[in-house]
Amino acid sequence: MSNKTVVLGVTGSIAAYKAVDVASQLTQRGINVEVILTEAATHFVTPLTFRSITARPVITDMFRLASVFSVEHVALAEAADLIVIAPATANIIAKLAGGIADDSLTCTVLATAAPIVIAPAMHTGMYENSVTQRNLAELRRRDFTIIGPIHGRLASGGIGLGRFAPPSEIVTTICHLLSRRKDLIGKQILITAAGTHEAIDPVRYIGNRSSGKMGYALAAAARDRGAHVQLISAPTSLPKPLGVEVIDVQTAAEMSSAVSEKISRADILIMAAAVADYCPVKIRKRKVKKADQRWDLTLKRTPDILAETAGCSPRPLRIGFAAETENLLRNAEAKLNQKDLDLIIANDITIPGSGFGADKNQVAIIDRSGDIEELPLLDKTEVAQRVLDRAVKLLAE
Ligand code: C5P
């Protein structure tokens, strides 16, 4: 980490004192830490505190020449390998979402191409306000990494969501982001995501609970590591990841033909989609009118897309998911063998806060030799990185 520069932006929250610990932990890892305090932050912590920890000048004012950087916000924006804003108030989040640049920190963020991490800390009401949530959604769309806030005791004395994430968690995430290599440059990755819709009539369909978050996280992570990514997506409300070629499909049959069309150029296929196993035998052209008697719907099997790609040549690395409610590892391993996969990602969808629809996932990665890597409950973005780490290793072999 010794050749890395992190810009630490501190804003005016009572949690500002915890940013001192973030600065200290980063400095101890040999990272060059350049601190920018907003005017409000200087009321909670002093520049001298950060200067003593980082042994670097601290920027508090755009118009004072405090450091060796010539035009500070531009120089720091370019020097940064990563920018972290910790704590981030509702105010800075709103400014960043709106593109406002009225102080050193906002100018630096606006001018940078480096990854940006924010750790919000505020009163629960401010955090849950729809304006703040909309602003955070905008930052997520622009690939900001958002850590926390967590649930716990707040400065107001109450208990709720809004507490600053533990500094050690922030530092771990920063180190992970800094150590990611561009190890998928020149690779073509085909990813499927979300749950297919199998039409019954023009109004109704058979669907499932997949949100698409895991597949979309994989697509964004592969793109960040330099891959050319094609994402075959079943319906979802998620925004399309920038810099990824998205092919929209509705049904298992459409997904199957899109995969067959694209697979010959793929180095890696990751089937994260929840493909319907059955679809109606007959799709009604007109809406079926409701009646008093019961309605029996006859279903047929859909193609098993992943299994069908087993014999394709050239053969890409093939990775599947197994969402299970019982006998997780045994069922997942059986699927890996049946579909002749290189890796299978097993997730127990009964774990609260994990799997379908959630932002986190607790998975085990199983390979052909039967080796099982059990991961803790992680953000889907982090699970995506771990899956890609394994794929990169297998490609190298
Ligand atoms: O057999 P099962 O549906 O549990 O297998 C899950 C894996 O197979 C997932 O990777 C899923 O995307 C893929 N699959 C498929 N075609 C289907 C059903 C599942 O490619 N019809």
Boltz pocket constraint, residues with backbone or C-beta under 6 A from the ligand:
constraints:
  - pocket:
      binder: B
      contacts: [[A, 252], [A, 271], [A, 272], [A, 273], [A, 274], [A, 275], [A, 276], [A, 277], [A, 302], [A, 303], [A, 304], [A, 305], [A, 306], [A, 307], [A, 319], [A, 320], [A, 321], [A, 322], [A, 323], [A, 335]]
      max_distance: 6.0
